[in-house]
Amino acid sequence: MPSTLPASSPDTPFQPATAPEPGWRHPRRANSLSEVYASITVPPEGASFWRKLWAFTGPGLMVAVGYMDPGNWATDIEGGARYGYMLLSVILISNFFAMLLQHLAVKLGIVTGRDLAQACRDHYSRPVSFVLWVLCEIAIAACDLAEVIGSAIAINLLFGIPLVWGVVLTILDVLVVLFFQSKGFRIIESIVAGLIFVIFGCFVYEIIASHPDYFALAEGLIPKPQIVTDPHALYLAIGILGATVMPHNLYLHSSIVQTRAIEPTEPGKRMAIKFATIDSTVALFLAFFVNGAILVVSAATFHSNNLRDVADIYDAHKLLTPVLGAGAASAVFAIALLASGQNSTLTGTLAGQIVMEGFLDIKLKPWMRRLITRAIAVVPALIVTIMYGEKGTSELLVLSQVVLSLQLSFAVIPLVLFTGNKLKMGVFVNKPWLQAVCWIVSAIILVLNGYLLFQFFTGA
């Protein structure tokens, strides 16, 4: 099949992924993540439900990693220590928001054959696209910063290696990603899945060891007025929301769903959207469990013992064993943190590649792209670690989440606009009710993140 087909009018039926889609200004260029594009076969239409689901399982787990990365830990730990189980409802609602937005990313990638970065480049002028690219690179660097710090802290807790050397060791992640991507995309998906289940298993153990109040836990899933009336509870709630919906995940998901070799027909795309959405929704429930588990363990271990000022990963680690009386509790906590940091590294480096290639339409050698991404994160982490030690790294974790909040609106708004545009999406355009819900969710996320940023910069 040729790499391009003649340009079509806005009313032309859907074309294969190598052709221009209706409503896009530019002809189709390179495929997203071209080295693994359509590299995974899917069963034919008549195959069983489970065979189809298995074929599409993987991208959702890679996206879910971003919702349980080290940047979320500090907020969940403080929320549980200070307010018990009350903020569980915020984690649950945030996850529902994330499920909706990841569904839109799935639709965009499968229907148009473009990832979100390519879609922005095709739709907006070059200066606007350049600004969006810069903002997205800053967000990815901030996210990578959280992963570097989280991994370095975990290495320090497990092996006693100083933070500075732990930060340096994280550079090796680049070599790991390069090695495994050359073996096939399914290998990376399997590694991510394996690490997620390590994290999951660790927190199952932590919950059992902490003996939570299950009635209070269930009650915490129901929103309480105090979340809004208590200024600090509201601040933590907004922090949880801001750390949950990750902008780079929207770029990532819209790209990696295209690793499946689907039929470029309406039924083929409907099947792909259905199973990719199931995949991401189930994976995000796992992410909800992990985030909720961090808060539950903190509530059961610290809040219940009147230790309500724990707001730091180091403090949590030091107190787990003496409070729980379980010798393995602290080690399991650190193992989960290390797995979380390594997992986020895999997906963060892929997101960096997708964003650079999508916005700028240029390809760097994978090792160079990942080395640049990692250097941007390692250098500030190294400087802060040398100058301020563990206190500085904890504050840097919080700052990284604020930077992510700043960039969030520049990913969410284009995504909702594109998937609600009939010229771009054809029969797959968002239904009016779904588009209304998307705008409401977007408005809530943007207003709350704006409030969080106001609080941060005014020192309120």
N, C-alpha and C positions, 0 to 999 in steps of 0.2 A: 504493500500500500504506500503511496507517496506521502511525503511528510506534510504537505499542505494541499488543500483543495481550493477551488475558486471561492472568492468571498461570496457570502449569501446575504439576502435582504433580511430585515427584521422578521418577516413573516415566513421565512423558509423553515421547513421541519428540521428537527434535530439531526445533526451530522455526527459522524464518528469523532472521537476525541481529538483526532489529528486535524480536524477542520475547524474553521472559525465558527463560533456559536452565535446565534442571533443576538443582536443588541450590543455586541462588543465592537469597539472602534477599530482595533488592530487585528490583522490576521494572526492566526495561531503560530506561536513560536515554539520554543523547546517545551517538552513535557515537564511537569513538576517532578523533581527527583528522578531525572531521566534514567539514571543507572538502575533504578528498581521499578520504574513505571510499568504497570500491567505485567509484573513478573510473577504474580501468584495466580494460578488458574482457579476458577470457580466452577462448581458443578452446573450442568445444564438445568433448564427450567423445571424438568420433571423430577429432579432429584429430591430426596427427602429433606424435611425441614432441618434436621440435625446436621446433615452433610453441608447444607448451605450455611448454616450458622457457624459451623467449624471453619469453613473457608473464609468467613468474614471476621472471625475472632482474632484480635491482635491489636489493631489500631486503637480501640477503646481503652485497652490496658495501658498503652503508651501515653495516651492523653490523660488517663486517671493519675499517672505519676505526678503530674504538675499540681494536682490537688492535695498531695500528701508530702510535698517536699519540705526540707528543713525550715523554709521561711514560714510555714504554718505552725510549727511546733511551739514557739514562744507564746503566741497569742492563745493557743489552745491550753497550754499549761497555766498561764495566768488566769484565763477565764475559769478554768476548773477550780484552781486554788482559791480564788476570790469569791466566786458565786456558785460553787457547787455544780449542779447539773443544769442550772437555769439556761445557759447559753447553747445547750444541745439543739434547741429549736432553731437557733440562728444557723447552725451548721447544716441542719436538714433543709431549711428554706434556701440557703445558698447553693446547696447541691441541686435542688430542683431548677434553680436559675441556670446553673452550669449545664444541666442535661438539655435544656431548651436551646441554649446557644451552641452547644456542640452538635445538636441535630441540624441546626442551620448550616454549620460548617460542613457537615456531611453532605447536605443537599447541594451546596455550592460546588464542592469538589466533584461530585459524581455527575451532576447535571451539565455543568459547563465545561468540565475538563480543565478547570483552572483552580489553583489554590488562591487563598484570599489575597496574598501579595501580588500575584499576577493579575487578579481581578482589579485591584486598586490601580496598578500600572496601566491597564488597558482603559480604565474608566476616567481617571483623573489626568490633569495636565502633568507635564514632567516636573515642574517645581513642586506641585502638591505631592506627587508620588515620592519625590526625594525627601521632603520633610517627613512624610509618613514612614519612610524607610529609616531615617535617622532616629525618630522616636521609638520605632520598634527595636532597633539595634540597642538603644539605651535600655529598654525594658528587658531584652534577652540578657544583656550584660548584668543587669541587676538580679535577674533570676539565677544566672550562673554564679554570681557572687554568693547568693544564699547557699547554693549547692557546695561551693568550695568551702565556705565556712562550716557548714553542717558536716561535711565529710572530714574536715580537719579536726573539728571538735570530737567526732566519733573515734577517729584514730587516736587522738590524745587520751580519751576515756578508756579505750580498750587496751592500748599498748604503751601508754605513757610517753609517746613521742611528742615532743614540744609542738605547739600550734604552728610555729613558723615552718618547721619541717613537714608538718601535716599538709599545710597549704601547698608547699613545693611538690609533694607527692601526688597531689591531685592533677598535676600536669600529665601524668601517665595515663589518665583517663582518655586522652586524645588517641593514644596508640591503641587502647582497648577498643574504642569505637571503630577506628579504621580497620582493625583486624577482623572484627566480627561482621561489619557491613560487607566486606569483600566475600564473606561466606554465604550471603543471601539475607534478604530482609526478614524471613521467617526466623532466622537465628536470633536477630536482635529482639524480635517480638517475644521469643521464648525466654531470653535472658531477662527481659523486663518482667514478664509474667512470673518467672521464678523468684525474682527479688521482691515482687509485690506479695507473693505468698509467704516469703520469709518475714516481711513486715507484719502481715496479717497474723501469722502464727505467733510472733513475738507479743503482739498486743492481746491475743486470746489468752496467752499465759499471764500477761500483766493484769488483765481484768480479773481473771480467776484468783490471782494472788492478792489483789487489792480488796476483794470482797465488797463490791459496791452495793448500795441500797437500790435494789432493782425497781422497787415501787417509785422511789424518787427519780430514778433514771427515766422510767417511762413518763413520769409527770414532766420531766424536763423537755420532752419533745413537743409540749404544748406551749406556745408563746405566752409570756407573762408581761403585764403592763410595766413592771419594774425595769425591763430591758430598755424602755424608752424614757421612763421618768428618772432613772439613776444615770447621771451624766457619764460616770466611768463605765458602767455596764454598756451604755450606748456606744461609747468609744471602742470598747472591746468588740462589740457586735459588728461595728462597721469594719474594724480591723479583720475580723474573721471573714466577712463578706469580700473585702478587698483582696484577701489572700486566696480566696477560693476560686473566683473567676479570673483565670490567668490569660492575658492577651495573647501570648505566644502560642498557647494551646489551640486557639482558633486558626492560626496560620498552619500549625502542624497538622491538625486533623483534616483540614480541607485538602492537604497534600497527600498524606499517607493512605487515605481511603482509595486513592488512585493507583495503589500498588496492586489492586485486584483487576484481573483481565475480564471485565464485564462486557456483555453485549451492548453496543451503543444504540440500543433501541429503547422505546418508552417502557415496555415491560422489563427489560434488562435493568434499566436505571431504577425502576420502582422496587425491584427485588433488592438491588444493592442498597438503596436508601433504607429499606425496611430492616435488613439484617445488620447493616452498619450502625443503625440507631439502636437496635437491641444490644449489640456489642458494647457501644459506649455507655448506654444506660446501666447495664449490669456492672460494668467496670467502675462507673461513678458511684454505685452503691457500695462497692468495696472501698472506694476512697472515703465515702461518708463514714463507713465503719472505722477506718483508721483514724480520721480526724476526730470522730466522736470518741473513740477509745482513748486517745491522748487526753481529752478533756475529762472523760470518766475516771481514768486512773488518777489524774491530778485531783479531781474532786474527792474520790474515795480515800486517797492517800494523804492529801494535804488539808483540804477544806474540812474534812471530818475530824481532823486532829488539831484544828485551830492554827494551822500553818498557812496563813492566807496571804503572805507576802512573797510567795514563790513565783517569780516571773522570768526565770532564767533556766536554760537547759542544764547548765552546770549545777545550779541549786537543786533542780529536780533529780538529777542523777545521784548527787551526794545523799539526798534524803530518802531515796526509794528503799534501800536496804535496811537502814535503821528503823524506818517507820513500818515497813511491811514485814520485816523479820525474815524475808526470803533472800538468801544469799545470791541467787542468780538474777534478781530483779534489775539491778543496776546494769549488769552485763547485757542482759536481753534488751534493755532500753537502748544501750549504745549500739548494739548490733542492728536494731531496727533503724536507728538514725543513720548509720553507715550505709545500709541498703537503700534508704530513702535518698541520700545524697548521690550515690552511684547511679541509681535509676534516673534521677532527674538530669544527671549529666548526659546520659545517652540521648534522652529526648530533647534536651536543650541544645545540644550541638546540631542535631538534625534540624531543629527549628531555625537556628542561625543560618544554615545552608539554604533552607527554603526561602527565607526572607531576603537574603542577598540576591539569590538567583531570580526570585520572583519580581522584586522591585526594580532591580538594575539590569536584568536580562544579561548578566555576565556569569561565567562559571570560573571559579578558582579550583585548583586542585584540592580535594577534600582535606588532606593533611594541613594545607596552608589555611583554609577557612577555619578549621577547628582550632588550630594553634592561635590564630588571631582572636577568636572568641574566648578561648581559655585565658590568654594573656591579659585581655581587658578585665577579666574578673580576678585573676591571680594577683596582679600588681597592686590594686588598692587593698585587697585582703592582706597581702604581705606587709604593706606599709602600716596598716592599722594594727595588725597583730604584733609587729615589732614595737610599735610606739605605745599601745594601750593594753595589750594582752586580752584576757577573756572578756573584760568589761567592754572593750572596744568592739570585739567581734559580735557581742550580743546586740549592741546599738546599731552595728552595721546591718545585722539581720533585719531589724525593724525598718531601717532606712531603705533597704532593698524592696520591701513590700510597699512603701510609700511611692517609690519610683514606678513600680508596677501599676499602682493605682492611677498615677498621672497619665500613663499611656493607654489605659483600658478603653477609654471612650473612642480612641482613634482606631480601635479594632472592632468594637461592638457596633458602632453606628454604620460603617460601610457594610458590614455583614448583614445587618437587618435591611438596609437599603437595597442591596443587590438581590437578596432572596425574596424581596417583596416587589421586584421589578419584572413585569410579565415579558418584556422584550428579552430580558436576559435568561429567565427561567422557564418561559413557555407554560406548558400545562402543570409544571411543578412549582409555580409561583405560590408563595404563602397565601393561604386562605385569609379573607378579611379578619376573621376572629383571631387567627394565629398571629397575623401581623400586628393587631391591636395589643395582644398579650406581649409580643416581643418588644413593642415600644414602651409598654408599661414597665416591664422588667428592666429594660435598658435605662429608663428614666430613674427607677429606684436605685439601680447600681450606680449611675452617674451622680445622682444627688448625694447619696451616702458617701461615695468616694470623695466627692467635692468637700463634704463636711469634714471627713477624716483629714484631708489635706489642709483645710483651714485650721483645724485643731493643731495639726502638727507644726505648721509654719507660724502660728501665732503663739504657740506654747501654752494653749489653753488646757 
